[in-house]
Amino acid sequence: MLILLPPSEGKSAPATGAPADLDALWRPELARHRRRVLTKLVAMCGRGSTRGVNASLATLGLTAGQHPEVTRNAGLLTAPAAPASEVYSGVLYEALGFADLPPAAQEWVAGRAVVFSGLWGAVRLSDRIPAYRCSAGVTLPGLGGLTPYWKKALTPALNRTEGPILDLRSGAYAAMWTPSAPAVAVRVLHERVADGVAKRSVVSHFNKATKGRLVRSLALVSAEPRTVDELVEALRDLKHTVEERSPGQLDLIVKDL
């Protein structure tokens, strides 16, 4: 089983530690692709002129007040690194609560979760990375759009992956790789009753927290489904309300946010 996760914009910067070793990250055959993206990103963010800084902010989709993110990117080659489970600190990862999981559950998540990233391509939660800012939707000078760049690199590297695959990515991260093994993508819907009629709507912000709790519940029982059908059954056994919308598409229904 493999669980595909998005990264988080929120990150905790490690205070100490050696820089990331690109050859030691998951799927080392991707090291040259990672090095190319990293080099282009650092070079772009290292431009100290006002014009260069403004261009970097625009490329990364940041505001003037987020200038420190550009400065941090400029130092990525020597920045301290830590396990990705400690670096990613957004809503999904708070809900997952990796650090608070029992050791067996931590091992389960570490062996199955893969985080997709505009900078690294795809990493395990145990991989050591620094804090950075670079989404999959970015177009880097001299490189182009990161989504198509990584799709070309990740497809041969990941297509030998066996299923079932639980795909919790969204947007550009889902476009970075289309699983060839049996997979199911999850959409979170909020169900509420108005005038005696149940109505459902797509969840935005709380979508991430719900997905984090979903992974946590699977980890706590060390679920080992061998097929997509068994994965769906495992979710139902854990009291999640799920409905198969179409082949490969699953709706997760929540009543409380």
Buried (B, 14 or more C-beta within 10 A) or exposed (E): BBBBBBBBEBBEEBEEEEBBEBEEBBBEEBBEBBEBBBBBBBEBBBBEEEEBBBBBBEBBEBEEEBBEBBBBBBBBBEBBBBBBBBBBBBBBBBBBBBEEBEEEBBBBBBEBBBBBBBBBBBBBBBBBBBBBBBBBBBEBEEBEBBBBBBBEBBEEBBEEBEBBBBBBBBEBBBBBBEBBBBBBBBBBBBBEEEEEEEEEEEBEEBBBBBBBBBBBBBBBEEBEBEEBEBBBBBBEEBEBEBEEBEEBEBBBBBEEE
